[in-house]
Amino acid sequence: MNQGYGSRTEMMPEVTAAATFVSRLLRTRGCLNEQQLQVFRDCLQQSLSEHYQHHWFPDRPQKGSGYRCIRINHEMDPLIGRAAGRIGLTPDQLFGLLPRELTLWVDPYEVSYRIGEDGSICVLYETEAPSTPSPAASPVSLAESPYNNTLNCKNGFLMSGRRSPPKNYLMTVSS
């Protein structure tokens, strides 16, 4: 394994989790058909893989985290914007379909998100880092992956086999 740079195969579970999540956010509004959603997801997945190619550090997952962060905060993330353009969505339409504030962290072994500046951080995908790189390790199949099910904070932990949030899980309670 080339220390410092991960291959597209290594990052595929995380990239797929992120692209699938954004696609499901678009699906909730019911304005797009399944073919449009599939094209969007595939385009976003490819864009993320290319964008992260030299910024994926499985041996140091936090390195490059800011670069890999997908952010919507009164400005559209350019990777999401390009994928949306492929299916004919204008920036105004896209802003109408997605949350005004969304942060999506795509890191080796974990994908998490927050909607709103004060929202809870929810884990979409999490796996243990391998103790030693194994060429025989197979990629996570979509049927087995936690992001192939309905996603929310509560069942996100249960789907990954967790009974409680990870130690670095943050939750904000407001009255």
ROVO-488411 format. One line per field, with one value per residue: residue number from 1; y negated, z negated, x negated of N, C-alpha, C in turn; residue in three letters. Coordinates in nm, 3 decimals. Layout:
<rs>
i <- (NUM,...)
n_Y <- (Y,...)
n_Z <- (Z,...)
n_X <- (X,...)
ca_Y <- (Y,...)
ca_Z <- (Z,...)
ca_X <- (X,...)
c_Y <- (Y,...)
c_Z <- (Z,...)
c_X <- (X,...)
aa <- (ALA,...)
</rs>
This chain:
<rs>
i <- (1,2,3,4,5,6,7,8,9,10,11,12,13,14,15,16,17,18,19,20,21,22,23,24,25,26,27,28,29,30,31,32,33,34,35,36,37,38,39,40,41,42,43,44,45,46,47,48,49,50,51,52,53,54,55,56,57,58,59,60,61,62,63,64,65,66,67,68,69,70,71,72,73,74,75,76,77,78,79,80,81,82,83,84,85,86,87,88,89,90,91,92,93,94,95,96,97,98,99,100,101,102,103,104,105,106,107,108,109,110,111,112,113,114,115,116,117,118,119,120,121,122,123,124,125,126,127,128,129,130,131,132,133,134,135,136,137,138,139,140,141,142,143,144,145,146,147,148,149,150,151,152,153,154,155,156,157,158,159,160,161,162,163,164,165,166,167,168,169,170,171,172,173,174,175)
n_Y <- (0.118,-0.218,-0.445,-0.713,-0.783,-0.676,-0.418,-0.425,-0.208,-0.157,-0.374,-0.349,-0.246,-0.459,-0.683,-0.598,-0.586,-0.860,-0.975,-0.835,-0.920,-1.199,-1.176,-1.056,-1.262,-1.436,-1.278,-1.281,-1.501,-1.437,-1.531,-1.439,-1.177,-0.821,-0.755,-1.002,-1.044,-0.828,-0.889,-1.130,-1.035,-0.855,-1.030,-1.209,-1.031,-0.952,-1.203,-1.265,-1.055,-1.113,-1.369,-1.319,-1.157,-1.205,-1.278,-1.105,-0.932,-0.655,-0.559,-0.773,-0.894,-1.148,-1.337,-1.565,-1.594,-1.835,-1.908,-1.706,-1.755,-1.809,-2.079,-2.278,-2.595,-2.844,-2.868,-2.657,-2.340,-2.277,-2.022,-1.885,-2.064,-2.038,-1.770,-1.787,-1.960,-1.789,-1.650,-1.842,-2.024,-2.348,-2.587,-2.727,-2.553,-2.332,-2.434,-2.459,-2.196,-2.077,-2.082,-2.405,-2.437,-2.213,-1.977,-1.743,-1.494,-1.310,-1.065,-0.833,-0.527,-0.639,-0.814,-1.100,-1.334,-1.663,-1.851,-2.183,-2.442,-2.395,-2.136,-1.782,-1.557,-1.296,-0.957,-0.803,-0.595,-0.361,-0.193,0.036,-0.042,0.149,0.369,0.447,0.389,0.575,0.752,0.937,0.858,0.785,0.542,0.362,0.483,0.346,0.457,0.535,0.306,0.029,-0.210,-0.148,-0.123,-0.273,-0.591,-0.744,-0.918,-0.758,-0.483,-0.452,-0.381,-0.134,0.015,0.042,0.214,0.106,0.021,-0.209,-0.558,-0.650,-0.752,-1.001,-1.120,-1.387,-1.570,-1.806,-1.965,-2.151,-2.395)
n_Z <- (0.000,0.080,-0.132,-0.260,-0.031,0.071,0.261,0.515,0.473,0.203,0.084,0.162,0.009,-0.171,-0.001,0.151,-0.052,-0.117,0.131,0.172,-0.050,0.001,0.235,0.137,-0.020,0.182,0.296,0.108,0.153,0.374,0.637,0.836,1.071,1.056,1.237,1.277,1.016,0.992,1.190,1.082,0.835,0.924,1.067,0.864,0.696,0.858,0.892,0.626,0.570,0.752,0.662,0.404,0.443,0.409,0.151,-0.051,-0.335,-0.475,-0.683,-0.851,-0.930,-0.996,-0.871,-0.611,-0.635,-0.633,-0.364,-0.244,-0.331,-0.268,-0.203,-0.255,-0.295,-0.267,-0.033,0.244,0.238,0.467,0.588,0.548,0.681,0.950,1.005,0.983,1.194,1.407,1.423,1.491,1.296,1.171,0.985,0.806,0.792,0.676,0.425,0.320,0.277,0.104,-0.237,-0.386,-0.536,-0.554,-0.652,-0.560,-0.644,-0.504,-0.567,-0.594,-0.697,-0.828,-0.783,-0.836,-0.926,-0.958,-0.996,-0.974,-1.178,-1.450,-1.478,-1.560,-1.526,-1.309,-1.243,-0.939,-0.820,-0.945,-1.020,-1.148,-1.145,-0.959,-1.118,-0.994,-0.656,-0.424,-0.134,-0.064,-0.167,-0.115,0.060,-0.106,-0.060,0.093,-0.003,-0.259,-0.385,-0.615,-0.510,-0.320,-0.415,-0.576,-0.692,-0.991,-1.296,-1.521,-1.434,-1.297,-1.458,-1.553,-1.317,-1.255,-1.443,-1.686,-2.022,-2.156,-2.108,-1.936,-2.107,-2.017,-1.933,-1.896,-2.045,-2.039,-2.252,-2.252,-2.392)
n_X <- (-0.084,-0.057,-0.177,0.004,0.156,0.463,0.621,0.880,1.045,1.008,1.136,1.396,1.628,1.680,1.709,1.927,2.120,2.146,2.233,2.470,2.618,2.656,2.802,3.034,3.132,3.212,3.409,3.613,3.773,3.918,3.910,3.748,3.684,3.610,3.405,3.275,3.182,3.007,2.812,2.717,2.612,2.413,2.245,2.168,2.036,1.819,1.695,1.625,1.445,1.238,1.167,1.074,0.857,0.573,0.575,0.637,0.587,0.545,0.384,0.369,0.639,0.759,0.605,0.626,0.897,1.044,1.022,1.167,1.421,1.762,1.959,2.241,2.338,2.501,2.373,2.328,2.172,1.916,1.878,2.118,2.282,2.189,2.256,2.534,2.587,2.547,2.782,2.957,3.041,3.081,2.881,3.053,3.276,3.151,3.072,3.326,3.393,3.214,3.084,3.029,2.802,2.552,2.317,2.085,1.874,1.623,1.426,1.148,1.272,1.492,1.798,1.977,2.239,2.389,2.676,2.755,2.609,2.611,2.687,2.707,2.431,2.430,2.356,2.300,2.165,1.938,1.643,1.401,1.055,0.827,0.594,0.361,0.277,0.461,0.450,0.637,0.872,1.211,1.415,1.679,2.001,2.295,2.531,2.466,2.391,2.420,2.521,2.703,2.949,3.240,3.157,3.077,3.000,3.057,3.097,2.864,2.646,2.732,2.746,2.478,2.399,2.347,2.422,2.415,2.326,2.017,1.712,1.632,1.863,2.082,2.343,2.596,2.816,3.103,3.325)
ca_Y <- (0.000,-0.344,-0.522,-0.851,-0.798,-0.558,-0.391,-0.444,-0.091,-0.172,-0.477,-0.329,-0.240,-0.592,-0.767,-0.550,-0.629,-1.004,-1.001,-0.779,-1.007,-1.322,-1.135,-1.033,-1.393,-1.485,-1.192,-1.311,-1.605,-1.374,-1.605,-1.374,-1.036,-0.730,-0.764,-1.124,-1.022,-0.736,-0.965,-1.221,-0.958,-0.804,-1.144,-1.257,-0.928,-0.964,-1.330,-1.254,-0.967,-1.188,-1.481,-1.269,-1.060,-1.232,-1.334,-0.995,-0.883,-0.552,-0.543,-0.892,-0.933,-1.289,-1.421,-1.597,-1.594,-1.961,-1.903,-1.610,-1.797,-1.861,-2.184,-2.372,-2.697,-2.959,-2.845,-2.515,-2.270,-2.264,-1.884,-1.859,-2.149,-1.979,-1.648,-1.833,-2.014,-1.676,-1.607,-1.958,-2.108,-2.479,-2.612,-2.764,-2.431,-2.249,-2.493,-2.429,-2.053,-2.035,-2.171,-2.529,-2.415,-2.071,-1.944,-1.599,-1.459,-1.182,-1.029,-0.689,-0.447,-0.702,-0.922,-1.156,-1.458,-1.750,-1.944,-2.302,-2.470,-2.346,-2.002,-1.669,-1.488,-1.158,-0.871,-0.728,-0.476,-0.350,-0.061,0.036,-0.043,0.279,0.364,0.452,0.394,0.710,0.750,1.030,0.797,0.750,0.421,0.380,0.489,0.257,0.529,0.547,0.179,-0.043,-0.322,-0.098,-0.118,-0.405,-0.653,-0.849,-0.905,-0.650,-0.350,-0.447,-0.305,0.004,0.083,0.073,0.306,0.032,0.000,-0.346,-0.639,-0.649,-0.851,-1.133,-1.161,-1.510,-1.595,-1.934,-1.967,-2.289,-2.402)
ca_Z <- (0.000,0.086,-0.252,-0.236,0.073,0.084,0.395,0.525,0.413,0.058,0.037,0.222,-0.086,-0.226,0.109,0.182,-0.161,-0.103,0.251,0.148,-0.145,0.068,0.328,0.059,-0.056,0.301,0.318,0.012,0.208,0.475,0.764,0.931,1.093,1.015,1.330,1.244,0.889,1.018,1.262,0.984,0.739,0.993,1.099,0.739,0.650,0.941,0.859,0.494,0.583,0.820,0.577,0.286,0.482,0.347,0.018,-0.128,-0.418,-0.565,-0.801,-0.934,-0.878,-1.016,-0.779,-0.490,-0.663,-0.586,-0.218,-0.204,-0.386,-0.174,-0.283,-0.202,-0.395,-0.185,0.094,0.277,0.259,0.612,0.635,0.553,0.788,1.082,1.023,1.005,1.330,1.502,1.437,1.529,1.185,1.157,0.845,0.725,0.767,0.585,0.292,0.273,0.248,-0.001,-0.354,-0.370,-0.600,-0.561,-0.655,-0.541,-0.658,-0.438,-0.612,-0.596,-0.801,-0.887,-0.714,-0.927,-0.875,-1.048,-0.928,-1.057,-1.254,-1.587,-1.474,-1.608,-1.427,-1.294,-1.169,-0.830,-0.793,-1.033,-1.025,-1.216,-1.060,-0.967,-1.194,-0.890,-0.524,-0.374,0.005,-0.048,-0.219,-0.007,0.032,-0.167,0.040,0.061,-0.079,-0.397,-0.438,-0.691,-0.439,-0.225,-0.488,-0.614,-0.772,-1.089,-1.407,-1.612,-1.384,-1.241,-1.548,-1.559,-1.192,-1.254,-1.551,-1.808,-2.116,-2.204,-2.014,-1.958,-2.205,-1.956,-1.888,-1.959,-2.036,-2.096,-2.297,-2.268,-2.449)
ca_X <- (0.000,-0.129,-0.144,0.044,0.257,0.545,0.674,1.025,1.109,1.005,1.229,1.528,1.741,1.706,1.759,2.062,2.209,2.170,2.313,2.603,2.686,2.701,2.909,3.156,3.185,3.282,3.525,3.721,3.861,4.003,3.909,3.660,3.714,3.502,3.294,3.202,3.113,2.896,2.709,2.660,2.532,2.294,2.160,2.111,1.943,1.700,1.630,1.563,1.328,1.131,1.128,1.005,0.755,0.442,0.603,0.695,0.478,0.598,0.300,0.394,0.771,0.795,0.527,0.702,1.040,1.102,1.027,1.271,1.550,1.861,2.023,2.341,2.362,2.538,2.305,2.334,2.047,1.901,1.892,2.263,2.335,2.158,2.338,2.671,2.591,2.554,2.923,3.036,3.086,3.016,2.842,3.171,3.352,3.073,3.087,3.461,3.407,3.120,3.082,2.951,2.673,2.519,2.175,2.066,1.733,1.592,1.292,1.126,1.337,1.611,1.869,2.077,2.299,2.463,2.766,2.763,2.488,2.624,2.744,2.628,2.349,2.478,2.264,2.363,2.085,1.823,1.582,1.272,0.936,0.760,0.469,0.259,0.340,0.480,0.496,0.748,0.995,1.304,1.490,1.811,2.107,2.406,2.632,2.423,2.346,2.520,2.580,2.802,3.076,3.289,3.053,3.099,2.905,3.092,3.069,2.729,2.561,2.779,2.710,2.336,2.372,2.316,2.531,2.401,2.248,1.873,1.667,1.620,1.996,2.127,2.485,2.636,2.954,3.148,3.460)
c_Y <- (-0.124,-0.428,-0.665,-0.866,-0.668,-0.541,-0.414,-0.327,-0.104,-0.270,-0.454,-0.317,-0.378,-0.685,-0.727,-0.593,-0.776,-1.034,-0.949,-0.867,-1.133,-1.289,-1.113,-1.165,-1.452,-1.407,-1.232,-1.417,-1.553,-1.442,-1.537,-1.228,-0.951,-0.737,-0.888,-1.106,-0.930,-0.808,-1.061,-1.146,-0.909,-0.916,-1.197,-1.158,-0.938,-1.093,-1.325,-1.166,-1.039,-1.299,-1.434,-1.186,-1.084,-1.294,-1.230,-0.927,-0.779,-0.532,-0.661,-0.952,-1.080,-1.383,-1.441,-1.604,-1.722,-1.964,-1.814,-1.649,-1.854,-1.958,-2.264,-2.468,-2.828,-2.961,-2.695,-2.459,-2.245,-2.122,-1.845,-1.939,-2.091,-1.854,-1.685,-1.890,-1.905,-1.625,-1.726,-2.043,-2.239,-2.495,-2.648,-2.641,-2.343,-2.303,-2.466,-2.285,-2.005,-2.129,-2.293,-2.515,-2.265,-2.057,-1.792,-1.572,-1.320,-1.151,-0.877,-0.627,-0.514,-0.813,-0.970,-1.289,-1.536,-1.840,-2.061,-2.319,-2.409,-2.205,-1.897,-1.612,-1.343,-1.081,-0.792,-0.593,-0.476,-0.206,-0.074,0.031,0.093,0.266,0.371,0.457,0.536,0.704,0.841,0.972,0.754,0.622,0.454,0.384,0.398,0.327,0.534,0.412,0.105,-0.156,-0.276,-0.087,-0.260,-0.465,-0.756,-0.823,-0.781,-0.514,-0.340,-0.366,-0.159,0.081,0.120,0.166,0.237,0.022,-0.142,-0.424,-0.624,-0.762,-0.991,-1.185,-1.285,-1.525,-1.727,-1.926,-2.113,-2.290,-2.502)
c_Z <- (0.000,-0.034,-0.214,-0.132,0.086,0.228,0.395,0.463,0.263,0.007,0.084,0.120,-0.139,-0.120,0.146,0.074,-0.147,0.015,0.234,0.052,-0.078,0.166,0.255,0.009,0.062,0.324,0.227,0.063,0.319,0.611,0.873,0.948,1.059,1.108,1.302,1.115,0.908,1.089,1.165,0.890,0.804,1.024,0.973,0.686,0.727,0.907,0.725,0.500,0.647,0.730,0.459,0.318,0.415,0.208,-0.070,-0.203,-0.517,-0.691,-0.898,-0.890,-0.895,-0.923,-0.651,-0.511,-0.614,-0.435,-0.171,-0.254,-0.274,-0.254,-0.201,-0.316,-0.321,-0.053,0.118,0.292,0.409,0.665,0.646,0.667,0.927,1.107,1.050,1.145,1.435,1.521,1.462,1.417,1.184,1.011,0.756,0.692,0.664,0.442,0.234,0.231,0.133,-0.120,-0.328,-0.430,-0.619,-0.561,-0.650,-0.545,-0.601,-0.471,-0.601,-0.720,-0.866,-0.797,-0.811,-0.871,-0.989,-0.962,-1.023,-1.136,-1.394,-1.593,-1.533,-1.493,-1.427,-1.207,-1.065,-0.809,-0.887,-1.029,-1.096,-1.114,-1.071,-1.042,-1.100,-0.757,-0.472,-0.231,0.027,-0.099,-0.103,-0.042,-0.029,-0.058,-0.003,-0.024,-0.227,-0.463,-0.511,-0.614,-0.333,-0.291,-0.516,-0.714,-0.868,-1.207,-1.491,-1.557,-1.317,-1.328,-1.553,-1.434,-1.190,-1.369,-1.683,-1.895,-2.172,-2.103,-2.039,-2.052,-2.147,-1.902,-1.967,-1.942,-2.104,-2.132,-2.316,-2.322,-2.376)
c_X <- (-0.088,-0.088,-0.108,0.152,0.334,0.591,0.825,1.101,1.116,1.110,1.373,1.642,1.779,1.765,1.901,2.161,2.245,2.262,2.456,2.682,2.739,2.813,3.040,3.216,3.264,3.411,3.642,3.817,3.951,4.004,3.828,3.699,3.591,3.382,3.210,3.121,2.992,2.781,2.639,2.566,2.403,2.194,2.092,2.007,1.811,1.623,1.559,1.437,1.211,1.077,1.043,0.881,0.619,0.456,0.671,0.583,0.529,0.515,0.313,0.527,0.808,0.719,0.608,0.851,1.108,1.117,1.143,1.410,1.638,1.947,2.123,2.370,2.383,2.462,2.307,2.194,2.031,1.916,2.040,2.325,2.310,2.242,2.483,2.688,2.602,2.697,3.015,3.090,3.009,2.972,2.960,3.256,3.282,3.082,3.225,3.480,3.319,3.128,2.993,2.812,2.653,2.368,2.166,1.917,1.711,1.446,1.274,1.190,1.458,1.665,1.976,2.127,2.363,2.550,2.787,2.635,2.492,2.681,2.651,2.545,2.394,2.380,2.343,2.295,1.966,1.773,1.449,1.160,0.870,0.628,0.349,0.330,0.347,0.531,0.615,0.880,1.083,1.377,1.626,1.916,2.221,2.511,2.597,2.396,2.457,2.585,2.680,2.939,3.123,3.192,3.110,3.008,2.932,3.054,2.933,2.635,2.602,2.740,2.563,2.298,2.340,2.441,2.527,2.318,2.099,1.832,1.659,1.752,2.040,2.277,2.515,2.784,2.992,3.291,3.543)
aa <- (MET,ASN,GLN,GLY,TYR,GLY,SER,ARG,THR,GLU,MET,MET,PRO,GLU,VAL,THR,ALA,ALA,ALA,THR,PHE,VAL,SER,ARG,LEU,LEU,ARG,THR,ARG,GLY,CYS,LEU,ASN,GLU,GLN,GLN,LEU,GLN,VAL,PHE,ARG,ASP,CYS,LEU,GLN,GLN,SER,LEU,SER,GLU,HIS,TYR,GLN,HIS,HIS,TRP,PHE,PRO,ASP,ARG,PRO,GLN,LYS,GLY,SER,GLY,TYR,ARG,CYS,ILE,ARG,ILE,ASN,HIS,GLU,MET,ASP,PRO,LEU,ILE,GLY,ARG,ALA,ALA,GLY,ARG,ILE,GLY,LEU,THR,PRO,ASP,GLN,LEU,PHE,GLY,LEU,LEU,PRO,ARG,GLU,LEU,THR,LEU,TRP,VAL,ASP,PRO,TYR,GLU,VAL,SER,TYR,ARG,ILE,GLY,GLU,ASP,GLY,SER,ILE,CYS,VAL,LEU,TYR,GLU,THR,GLU,ALA,PRO,SER,THR,PRO,SER,PRO,ALA,ALA,SER,PRO,VAL,SER,LEU,ALA,GLU,SER,PRO,TYR,ASN,ASN,THR,LEU,ASN,CYS,LYS,ASN,GLY,PHE,LEU,MET,SER,GLY,ARG,ARG,SER,PRO,PRO,LYS,ASN,TYR,LEU,MET,THR,VAL,SER,SER)
</rs>
